[in-house]
Every structure is written in structure tokens, then in C-alpha cells.
Amino acid sequence: MDTPKFTLSVLPEKLGICHLNKNTPIPDWSKDISFCSITRTSDELSIVCPQEKIPGGVLFEEDWRAFKLEGDVELSSVGVIASLAKPLAEAGISIFNVSTYETNYVLVEDKNLEKAKEVLSKFCEIKE
């Protein structure tokens, strides 16, 4: 029997993916929380965080769940996201990827979480 190539843990909280104006200052509600990814470009400010922290009036997509890639992943690693994204895409599951210096998070809509676990468990160890 083959050993899974990756180990993924499922974060417990539902996440929201926020879209804010490019000139919006980083809001206080996005600070000091368990999971938060903030990306500013010349076009927008995006924030991914637990959806219960997002105040009313903020445009966001709700009910996303995250798989965290466990273990050491070198910045020079090639094909990591592709190897996770391709089987999910083939199963009709869209993703939102968040990369950090140390690891990657693959987000799927909560309604697709069980199906995503089934797909990924064929070559990954899934931890709850």
C-alpha cells in the first residue's frame, strides 16, 4: 500500500473571502485572529478570515473551509498546488488557494468539503 504523498488537516472554522476597495486600510477586525490572509494589489484588498469576524456591510463569499498542507514545504517545491487542484477540478470542485512562506491552504466551499475529502484521501492523509 502506498504512503500518502501529503498530509492535510482541515481547519475547524468556516472562512469568508472578503473583497474590499484597493484603498481600504487593513481593518482592525482582521487582526489578532486564528487565521487571516491579507493580500493587497493595485486593484483590491482581499482578506480571508473566520467569517464570524467579518462585520456587516463587507462584501464576502461565505462558507469556505481550508485544508492545511502539513509538514515542511520548500518554496522551491514544484507542482504541490497543481497536484491538489487537478483532482479537485476533475471532480468539479473549485478552490481558492492561500500560500504562506511555510505552507499552503486549499479552500473549498463547505458544501463540497466531504467530496473534497473523498477525492484527496486517495493520495493524502486527511486529519480532522
C-alpha positions in Angstrom: 0.0 0.0 0.0 1.3 3.4 -0.9 2.0 6.0 1.8 0.1 9.2 1.2 2.2 11.9 -0.5 0.7 14.7 1.6 -0.9 15.2 5.0 -3.7 17.7 5.1 -5.5 18.9 8.2 -9.0 20.5 8.0 -9.3 23.8 9.8 -12.4 23.8 12.0 -13.8 27.2 11.2 -15.8 28.4 8.2 -13.9 31.2 6.4 -15.1 34.2 4.4 -13.2 35.6 1.4 -13.6 39.4 1.5 -13.3 41.9 -1.3 -12.5 45.4 -0.3 -11.6 48.6 -2.2 -7.9 48.9 -3.1 -7.5 52.0 -0.9 -9.2 50.5 2.2 -6.9 50.4 5.3 -6.4 47.0 6.8 -9.3 46.8 9.2 -9.0 46.1 12.9 -11.4 43.2 12.8 -8.9 41.3 10.7 -6.2 41.5 13.4 -5.4 39.1 16.2 -7.4 36.1 14.9 -6.6 32.5 14.4 -6.4 32.5 10.6 -6.1 35.5 8.4 -4.6 36.1 4.9 -4.4 39.7 3.7 -3.5 40.5 0.1 -3.3 44.0 -1.3 -2.8 44.6 -5.1 -3.1 47.6 -7.2 -6.8 46.5 -7.8 -8.1 45.3 -4.5 -7.7 44.3 -0.9 -8.6 40.7 -0.2 -9.0 39.2 3.3 -9.6 35.6 4.2 -10.6 35.0 7.8 -13.1 33.3 10.0 -16.5 34.6 8.7 -17.8 35.3 12.2 -15.2 38.1 12.4 -16.4 39.8 9.3 -18.7 42.8 10.1 -21.9 43.6 8.3 -21.5 45.7 5.1 -18.4 43.9 3.9 -18.7 42.1 0.6 -17.6 38.5 1.0 -18.1 34.9 -0.1 -19.1 32.8 2.8 -18.8 29.2 3.9 -15.3 28.2 2.8 -13.3 25.5 4.5 -9.5 25.1 4.5 -7.2 22.2 4.1 -3.8 23.0 5.6 -0.8 21.2 4.0 1.2 19.8 6.9 5.0 19.3 7.1 7.9 21.2 5.5 7.2 22.5 2.1 10.1 24.3 0.4 9.5 27.5 -1.5 11.2 25.8 -4.4 8.8 22.8 -4.4 7.2 22.4 -7.8 3.7 21.2 -8.5 2.3 21.0 -5.0 -0.8 23.1 -5.6 -1.3 21.5 -9.0 -1.3 18.0 -7.6 -4.1 19.0 -5.1 -6.0 21.3 -7.5 -6.1 19.0 -10.5 -8.1 16.1 -8.9 -10.4 18.6 -7.3 -11.0 20.3 -10.6 -11.7 17.0 -12.3 -14.3 16.3 -9.6 -15.9 19.7 -10.3 -14.7 21.3 -7.1 -13.4 24.9 -7.3 -10.6 26.0 -5.0 -9.2 29.2 -3.5 -5.6 28.9 -2.7 -3.7 30.7 0.0 0.1 30.3 0.2 2.4 31.4 3.0 6.1 31.2 3.5 5.8 27.9 5.3 2.8 26.1 3.8 -0.3 26.2 1.6 -4.0 26.2 2.3 -6.5 24.9 -0.2 -10.0 26.3 0.4 -13.2 24.6 -0.9 -16.8 25.6 -0.4 -18.2 24.0 2.7 -20.9 22.2 0.6 -18.0 20.4 -1.2 -15.9 19.6 1.9 -16.9 15.9 2.1 -16.5 15.3 -1.6 -13.1 17.1 -1.5 -12.0 14.8 1.4 -13.0 11.8 -0.6 -11.0 12.9 -3.6 -7.9 14.0 -1.7 -7.9 11.0 0.6 -7.0 8.8 -2.4 -3.4 10.2 -2.2 -3.3 12.3 1.0 -3.8 11.6 4.7 -6.6 13.8 6.0 -6.6 14.9 9.6 -9.7 16.4 11.3 
